[in-house]
Amino acid sequence: MNKKILIVLVVLFVSVGGYWYIGSNSSAPEAELITDIISTDTKLTGDQAIASGHKMVLQKGASVAVEGDLKIDGVLACDGGPIMVSVTGALEVNRRIECMRPNDSADGVGIILVVGGPVTFGQDAQVASNGSVQIVSSISAVKKTQGEIDALFTEVGANTGAGTRVGPFIEGATQKVSINGHPVSISQFSLIKEARAQGARDKDGNLLPQVILRGEWTVGSGGAAPSGVAVPTPPKDIKKILLNFDFGDKGNVEIKDFHLLGPRGRDGDDDIGKSCNARGSKGEDAFRMRVNAANITIDSFRLELGDGGKGGDAETTPDCDPGQATGGAGGAAGNFKMTAVGKIVINSFHIVPGVGGHGGSATALGKQGADGCPGAKGGDATATGGDGGKNKKELAALGAVEGIGNVTVDKVDGGAGGLAVAKPGKGGNGTNCKCPGGKGGNASATGGKGGDSSLKILGAKGEAVGGDGGDANVRGADGGVGGSCPLKPTGGVGGKGGNAVAKLGKAGKGTTSDGADGIVQDETGGAGGKGGDGCGPGGGGKGGVGKPNGADGKPGELKCPEDKKSPPPPMTDPRITPPPPPTDSTGGTGSGTTDTQKKKVKAISYNGKYLPVDQLIIEDEAGCGADHWHAAEGLVVATDGTRVQDPGPQCGYGKVKDKPAMDIEI
């Protein structure tokens, strides 16, 4: 792209004579415009015009050099590349220049106009682009790469610039203006008679080229574009959008009846479900404008600076210990800087300041503890909401600036802090005698701080309100249940509940008023796990610390066999119905007949025994990967009266699909 720009400016083109498109239809609808295409770098000799009712499209970055004046009463557009036009004479724009770059563009260049003579944009002129726009008087002022654009973008936000200066908006801005070399105090503003800057002249007394900027301009994707024009989001890799007017020390710029809509900063990238340390990126700062000239006069200029971009959201994967999520900070609202060799005269300048970008939300997830002996601890979770973007509208003003009190600024708002949510994992259950439940995961969440805001302009008043702080929502995870033990010694102790700590996001500070602090939506400690049942039940786990603390777990239930000294004899377990005694041929009892009554029960086959289904449960905890059989109460009495202990994780007595229930006669 650098090469193409240089081709434009050193004028190495195929020569074409005469005017571009001459027409007479001044009100043709967009669909009826006569369209012509330039697809190669082109040189045009003599005065040129894009007539009303015509549309000229520069394809794939094709450049045009005009040796003479250029008048645009129709439409100048781009297709597949930027607009790059150089004019040795005067440029007059009465209708529209537009350039929308596709989302996969490698650079953020939208429109570049290099004009050696006067520049005039008519009252009905329109300019629209989703990329940067540059109108300059010489090749040396062109920013040819995105890196150079980014560097100038940074310079606009710095409290620097020789000579007379208005801007940027910056915290601690220097404000020291003078009239005819004499310092002016705030109390003197009402006594000063405003005067327009006089036209600069060369050593021979000739008036230097004039620049008149008027009309409706939409740069980036900042707002409602001119009728019939859609301004898409800037290319995905372009983070900084700039409007650069640079006429060195030779141009007297008049900004009159001018409405400029700048884009909001691009939102930061989300980081969702990718890792256990999720971080949303910072929202980008909004569009910036740079003006440099010999003298500048501002008369009825409405500048709408875009909002800062929202910080990216963050959310961890669900299998973390710990899970840590941090929302991205919001970006700063738009900014501008104007510098002049001579004077800057302000008759009417209205600024819509934009809002600091909101901080991104953060959601941290802790993994669920696995069942075992002991039950595994649940994963901890820590979430931090992104801070809201600052919005410091303290206007720097230095040197020969007249009418600084004619600057008005709408309400200045800092960005809101992001929400923080922490969801730790529950402790795993104990699976056998003396097996304690796992501790519930701890939770910590801190809402993002609201962005600070300020407004300070010599001789002017306004409202600046800090951004609201972000909310916080946490709950400690519950402890796991202790393992059951039908025989001595004891059931497992319930797991301790997880602790919960929530910190609301602090309000942003404002020169007029502060924002509101965030809200702690929940800060309850996790409940302690229930103790395991058994012949010597386990104690309940203690509730986690929070506001309020989590409830303590209940102890297990006392459940012992009827005969505590020895195992019950075969076929006398209360869960098994023993067969009736044999009967003789006369219907009485006796030993002469072996015929017995039989009944059918649902059971599964396990290690040569049949386990009744009514003593089993089906579980699907992690590790086995399928529904599988476990004892409902620690062990199962088989159909032959023997006790079969639950083998525990991962798959108990086996997967349901491998060991289906069947009818067994006993």
Beta strands, then each sheet from edge to edge (+ up, - down):
strand 1: 14-17
strand 2: 34-38
strand 3: 42-45
strand 4: 48-50
strand 5: 54-59
strand 6: 63-67
strand 7: 70-72
strand 8: 75-79
strand 9: 83-87
strand 10: 91-93
strand 11: 96-99
strand 12: 109-115
strand 13: 119-121
strand 14: 126-129
strand 15: 132-136
strand 16: 164-169
strand 17: 175-179
strand 18: 182-183
strand 19: 210-219
strand 20: 242-246
strand 21: 252-261
strand 22: 271-272
strand 23: 277-279
strand 24: 288-293
strand 25: 295-304
strand 26: 314-315
strand 27: 323-326
strand 28: 335-340
strand 29: 344-352
strand 30: 362-365
strand 31: 381-384
strand 32: 391-399
strand 33: 401-402
strand 34: 407-409
strand 35: 412-413
strand 36: 420-423
strand 37: 443-446
strand 38: 453-456
strand 39: 464-465
strand 40: 472-475
strand 41: 500-503
strand 42: 520-524
strand 43: 600-606
strand 44: 609-612
strand 45: 616-619
strand 46: 628-631
strand 47: 635-637
strand 48: 643-645
strand 49: 654-655
strand 50: 662-665
sheet 1: 1+ 3+ 6+ 9+ 12+ 15+ 20+ 24+ 28+ 16- 32+ 17+ 18-
sheet 2: 1+ 3+ 6+ 9+ 12+ 15+ 20+ 24+ 28+ 16- 32+ 38+
sheet 3: 2+ 5+ 8+ 11+ 14+ 19+ 13+ 10+ 7+ 4+
sheet 4: 2+ 5+ 8+ 11+ 14+ 19+ 21+ 25+ 29+ 33+
sheet 5: 2+ 5+ 8+ 11+ 14+ 19+ 21+ 25+ 29+ 34+
sheet 6: 22+ 26+ 30+ 36+ 40+ 42+
sheet 7: 23+ 27+ 31+ 37+ 41+
sheet 8: 35+ 39+
sheet 9: 44+ 43- 50+
sheet 10: 45+ 46- 49+
sheet 11: 47+ 48-
end
